Structure formats: C-alpha cells, structure tokens
Amino acid sequence: MKKFMNEFKEFAMRGNVMDMAVGMIIGAAFTAIVTSLVDDLLSPVLGVLVQVDFNDLAVRIGEVDFRYGAFIMAVINFIIVAFALFLIVKGLNKMSSLGRKAEEDTAPSTKICPFCKTEIHIDASRCPNCTSRLD
C-alpha cells in the first residue's frame, strides 16, 4: 500500500499534472470573465440594437420552454472565448519566436580554421583558403 501511495504522490506532483491543474483553474476564472462580458455587456448592447433581450427569447411547446435566446448567447460566448484564446496563443507564439530569433542571432556564424587560422562559415566542411577537411 505504501508503494501505491508513493506512486500516486509521484504522479500527482509531476509537472504536467500541476500545469494542467493551474490551466484548468485559470480557464474557469477566464470563463467567468467572458460569461460576464457576454451577459452584462454584449447581450444588452445586442438587445438595444435589435430591440430584443436574447435571454428572454423562448418558444413554449406544451409545458416546456425552449430558450433559443440563451443558446444564441452561448454561441456568442463560445465565439468570444475562441477568439480570445486565439489571440492569447498567437501572442504567446509571437513572444516565443522572438526569444528563439534572439538566440539564433547570438549564435556564432563563423569559425576559425584550425590549420590556416582564417575565419570561415560555421557550416563549412572544407576551408576555402587552405582546402583542409574540417570536422
């Protein structure tokens, strides 16, 4: 049983599991923000423009209300979340590519030939000056 508990502890404390947990918590908080944005800001603006409150749109069939207005707002909410995530991922990719480009710029582009001591391109397999084979 002790081995099982140690394995579970190792699994639960791995970096990937902790990163995923943090991501889910951030996602839940982000969802609350986007839901508030849609419900408290965009829905009233759309309601003013079309003179209808989407959340009140419903069709009653028998004893059941089909709230298609709430569905419309859920679709709008999804589009906003997807767009926000797109912008975040695009920004993160841009930032990471800037970091990689800076690393590439600082990498040496030349090396010294060990035989004639002249500067040659880093990818050269033969020195253009003394024609020696390089490693």
C-alpha positions as CSV (number, residue, x, y, z in Angstrom):
1,M,0.0,0.0,0.0
2,K,2.9,2.3,0.8
3,K,4.4,1.8,-2.7
4,F,1.0,2.6,-4.2
5,M,0.7,5.8,-2.3
6,N,4.3,6.8,-3.3
7,E,3.4,6.1,-6.9
8,F,0.3,8.2,-6.7
9,K,2.2,11.1,-5.0
10,E,4.8,11.0,-7.7
11,F,2.0,11.0,-10.4
12,A,0.1,13.9,-8.8
13,M,3.1,16.0,-8.3
14,R,4.5,15.7,-11.8
15,G,4.9,19.0,-13.6
16,N,2.4,18.1,-16.3
17,V,-0.4,17.4,-13.8
18,M,0.3,20.6,-11.9
19,D,0.4,22.6,-15.1
20,M,-2.9,21.1,-16.2
21,A,-4.5,21.9,-12.9
22,V,-3.3,25.5,-13.0
23,G,-4.6,25.8,-16.6
24,M,-8.0,24.5,-15.6
25,I,-8.3,26.9,-12.7
26,I,-7.2,29.8,-15.0
27,G,-9.7,28.6,-17.6
28,A,-12.5,28.6,-15.1
29,A,-11.7,32.1,-14.0
30,F,-11.4,33.2,-17.6
31,T,-14.8,31.6,-18.4
32,A,-16.4,33.7,-15.6
33,I,-14.9,36.8,-17.1
34,V,-16.1,36.0,-20.6
35,T,-19.6,35.0,-19.3
36,S,-19.9,38.3,-17.5
37,L,-18.7,40.1,-20.7
38,V,-21.4,38.4,-22.8
39,D,-24.2,38.5,-20.2
40,D,-23.6,42.0,-18.8
41,L,-22.1,43.9,-21.7
42,L,-22.7,42.4,-25.1
43,S,-26.1,40.9,-24.6
44,P,-27.6,44.3,-23.6
45,V,-25.8,46.0,-26.5
46,L,-27.2,43.5,-28.9
47,G,-30.6,43.8,-27.2
48,V,-30.6,47.6,-27.8
49,L,-29.6,47.2,-31.4
50,V,-32.2,44.6,-32.3
51,Q,-34.7,45.8,-29.6
52,V,-34.8,42.2,-28.1
53,D,-33.3,40.7,-25.0
54,F,-31.8,37.4,-26.3
55,N,-32.1,35.7,-22.9
56,D,-35.9,36.2,-23.0
57,L,-36.3,34.6,-26.4
58,A,-38.2,31.3,-25.9
59,V,-40.8,29.2,-27.5
60,R,-43.3,27.4,-25.3
61,I,-44.4,24.0,-26.6
62,G,-46.9,22.4,-24.2
63,E,-45.4,22.7,-20.7
64,V,-41.8,23.1,-21.9
65,D,-39.9,26.3,-22.7
66,F,-37.3,26.1,-25.5
67,R,-34.9,29.0,-24.7
68,Y,-33.3,29.5,-28.0
69,G,-32.1,33.0,-26.9
70,A,-29.9,31.5,-24.3
71,F,-28.5,29.2,-26.9
72,I,-27.7,32.2,-29.2
73,M,-25.9,33.8,-26.2
74,A,-24.0,30.6,-25.6
75,V,-22.8,30.6,-29.3
76,I,-21.7,34.2,-29.0
77,N,-19.9,33.3,-25.7
78,F,-18.1,30.5,-27.5
79,I,-17.0,32.7,-30.4
80,I,-15.7,35.3,-27.9
81,V,-13.8,32.6,-25.9
82,A,-12.4,31.1,-29.1
83,F,-11.3,34.5,-30.4
84,A,-9.7,35.4,-27.1
85,L,-7.8,32.1,-26.9
86,F,-6.7,32.6,-30.5
87,L,-5.3,36.0,-29.6
88,I,-3.6,34.6,-26.5
89,V,-2.0,31.7,-28.3
90,K,-0.9,33.9,-31.2
91,G,0.7,36.4,-28.8
92,L,2.5,33.6,-26.9
93,N,3.8,32.1,-30.2
94,K,5.0,35.5,-31.2
95,M,6.8,36.0,-27.9
96,S,8.4,32.6,-28.1
97,S,9.5,33.2,-31.7
98,L,11.1,36.5,-30.6
99,G,13.1,34.6,-28.0
100,R,14.2,32.0,-30.5
101,K,15.2,34.6,-33.0
102,A,17.3,36.4,-30.4
103,E,19.1,33.1,-29.6
104,E,19.7,32.4,-33.3
105,D,21.1,35.9,-33.8
106,T,23.6,35.4,-30.9
107,A,24.8,32.0,-32.2
108,P,28.2,32.3,-34.0
109,S,28.0,32.2,-37.8
110,T,31.7,31.7,-38.4
111,K,34.6,29.6,-37.0
112,I,38.3,29.6,-37.3
113,C,40.1,27.0,-39.5
114,P,42.4,25.0,-37.2
115,F,45.1,24.7,-40.0
116,C,45.4,28.2,-41.5
117,K,43.6,30.2,-38.8
118,T,41.3,32.1,-41.2
119,E,37.7,32.8,-40.5
120,I,35.3,30.6,-42.4
121,H,31.5,29.9,-42.4
122,I,30.3,27.7,-39.5
123,D,28.8,25.1,-41.8
124,A,31.9,24.7,-44.0
125,S,33.3,21.2,-44.2
126,R,36.4,22.3,-46.1
127,C,38.4,25.5,-45.7
128,P,38.2,27.7,-48.8
129,N,41.7,29.1,-48.2
130,C,43.8,26.0,-47.4
131,T,41.3,23.3,-48.6
132,S,41.8,21.3,-45.4
133,R,39.0,19.0,-44.4
134,L,37.2,20.1,-41.2
135,D,35.3,18.1,-38.7
